């Protein structure tokens, strides 16, 4: 039996339209930014660290918790909500999100949910979308109508979704070939490859990374961490699946 607070979930296609908006004039503004299990993808962490000007160590100390994913066995980073008495997101203010330009992918995507399905016969990936109508959300009472594809563009989701899809490839391979938790050494390499990019850069420059399948030379001259995240994802797959 569903609770009264259970969302209404309906499948939608990219061309389907829905009415939704979120701004300070909506009565429930900021109400959804509390008491969440907010997972952060490597791309999310990179964007937040870049916006806040923080190293991975400081970001992890002040805002994040790291644990092992129960299904993937990989390190998972979540945003810490428990440090405030009201359970609010550490980045939310009365005026809204103070890291809005760098907000996580799941925040940008809401009220949509997105899933991937791989065809076992040919390996092709299919993207599925769903619309979540939660009883408390008043954003659906707004007049702004748009398509699912428009929402993806408006929220600047393309780069984040592509990065997250690459992560899903790693998780799929891990579940197939290395089910269960990783040994501590491998876990630390994965954590560094996906989140501690300063550590990854330092280890690469010192030639102290374990060898795996060739993933191309590290982008030592790159000033932006984006190429390092892409390289780290390819490198760690070579280490885990030689």
Secondary structure, 3 states (H helix, E strand, C coil): CCCCCCCEEEEECCCCEEECCCCCCCCCCCCCCECCCCEECHHHHHHHHHHHCCCHHHHHHHHEEEEECCCCCCEEEEECCCCCCCCECCCEECCEECCHHHCCHHHHHCCEEEEEEECCCCCCEEEEEEEEECCCCCHHHCCCEEEHHHHHHHCCCHHHHHHHHHHHHHHHHHHHHCCCCCCHHHHHHHHHHHCCHHHHHHHHHCCCCCCCCCCCCCCCCCCCCHHHHHHHHHHHHHHHCC
